């Protein structure tokens, strides 16, 4: 089992959909998706470095573009893993299921408005409470837990 601390798409825009549908998700630019589907890491990375920018508006490094290539694979292959996104002061969590993922195209509802392919993978119902029914609040976490949960890989 792995634990993923993640935003669900840039600026977390897919979060409400994930909660409604019971999924975890990530996305690829529609042009980059074909390279991921062909498992052509080299062209995917080169294309993303040339044509894309990070959330901070900078050209991605090779390491960043390589990580982006891995994100879709991570969501497709996740099964029995714990996913933890933060929403304001609330922490949410779920466990991914082994069902096949689904793919759909969408225009991002944020400033860039790119056409993307979103991968949704089914998960157990999302919860913002512990298994003992205690609300999970960011401001009540131990400082070490906050440090761990602040190191996000953007998914």
HELIX and SHEET records of a PDB file:
HELIX    1   1 UNK A   10  UNK A   12  5                                   3    
HELIX    2   2 UNK A   15  UNK A   21  1                                   7    
HELIX    3   3 UNK A   30  UNK A   37  1                                   8    
HELIX    4   4 UNK A   41  UNK A   51  1                                  11    
HELIX    5   5 UNK A   62  UNK A   77  1                                  16    
HELIX    6   6 UNK A  138  UNK A  140  5                                   3    
HELIX    7   7 UNK A  143  UNK A  150  1                                   8    
SHEET    1   A 3 UNK A   3  UNK A   5  0                                        
SHEET    2   A 3 UNK A  82  UNK A  84  1                                        
SHEET    3   A 3 UNK A  94  UNK A  95 -1                                        
SHEET    1   B 3 UNK A  23  UNK A  29  0                                        
SHEET    2   B 3 UNK A 115  UNK A 122 -1                                        
SHEET    3   B 3 UNK A 102  UNK A 107 -1                                        
SHEET    1   C 2 UNK A  86  UNK A  87  0                                        
SHEET    2   C 2 UNK A  90  UNK A  91 -1                                        
END                                                                             
